[in-house]
Amino acid sequence: MAGTSGFSVSGYGPQRSTWARLAARDSVVRRLDWPLLVSSLALSVLGSLLVWSATRNRTHLNQGDPYYFLLRHLLNTSIGVALMIGTIWLGHRTLRGAVPVLYGISVLMVLLVLTPLGATINGAHSWIVVGGGFTLQPSEFVKITIIIGMAMMLASRVDAGDQVHPDHRTVAKSLVLAVIPMGIVMLMPDLGSVMVMAVIVLGVLLASGASNRWIIGLVGAGVAGAIAVAALGVLDEYQINRFAAFANPDLDPAGVGYNTNQARIAIGSGGLTGTGLFHGSQTTGQFVPEQQTDFVFTVAGEELGFLGAGLILVLLGVILWRACRIARETTELYGTIVAAGIIAWFAFQSFENIGMTLGIMPVAGLPLPFVSYGGTSMFAVWMAVGLLQSIRVQRPLTA
């Protein structure tokens, strides 16, 4: 297998036609994981319809244009797909060599959030305003940086044949790499993103074959850290209120418990087949806040019913299944760890987002991958798909 980029799987002679190159067994197109790609596209398209339904009547948000969020969501998806293609073209191995640069850029970006360039949106000081109505949430890119950075460090000596499993010193260094940006994100504070990053770290370490003592120690440290955060008053009042509402759903139903109560009403009213797209009373009546982002699943539950909401779960399940298969079939530990980190990210974030709409998880302000409106989150998840596709494309061909 020649080259390091995703599109250099094999050399092609000058006599081979374009069709022959595409149809060849070793072509990139043939080697892509199509169930993964189709499921990701289906979720993004379905998400565009749900975002459109949630925002077409909200004139205070859409600037009087009912298609405003729909078009921007489709644009974000298109940019995300382009980033996926670019990631495949570069290849996960090329990005492995660029980790120091990418890590420095991601840390710098999250630091900029803490400067006057940072902006507060929906109570979270996690954004950078770049102009033209566009914003960036650097913590989304940090998730990718942590995955490939830790994978590079943990797999370097194992893939070289010097070790069977990463030693304690290597594990400690990889944890320092992850903790630095996580600590900065916590200062914002963006507890939801930190929770996702913590799960990513655990997934990466489990896939690397690190000693179980590290896993047990990190879980214990996480519990102690959560207690310390609560005791020291690091969290903002709105974050404390979210956990209070989760612990007691009947607490202030017109205040801190309003979002989750309305979300459950919307989902419960959908029944088996839903009220029909654009016909949900909760959605049309604008009873559920942030329905195009954090609570987009409520639109599916109300307007598409159990079947439509179940379709979202099935598509997410297909993505996780294909990612698990890619992780299992790759012959290098680096690729396995990267895939495992992405699996942990997508699985936990999806569970948290859907769980908070059902009242089984606290509200943490996390988007539903591929479905929720949001440029940075869409770019990040499609880049992650690009990493998965690159790992699959560059695996050795079997006889």
Buried (B, 14 or more C-beta within 10 A) or exposed (E): EEBBBBBBBBEBEEEEEEEEBEEBEBBBEBBBBEBBBBBBBBBBBBBBBBBBBBBBBBEEEBEEEEEBBBEBBBEBBEBBBEBBBEBBBBBBBBBBEEBEEBBEEBBEBBBBBEEEEBBEEEEBBBBBEEEEEEBBBBBBBBBBBBBBBBBBBBBBBBBEEEBEBBBEEBBEEBBEBBBBBBEBBBEBBBBBBBBBBBBBBBBBBBBBBBBEEBBEEBEEEBEEBEEEBEEEEBBBEEBEBBBBBBEEEEEEEEEBBBBBBBBBBBBEBBEEEBBEBBEBEBBBEBBBEBBBBBBBBBBBBBBBBBEBBBBBEEBBEBBBBBBBBBBEBBEBBBBBBBBBBBBBBBBBBBBBBBBBBBBEBBBBBBBBBBBBBBBBBBBBBBBBBBBBBBBBBBBEEEE
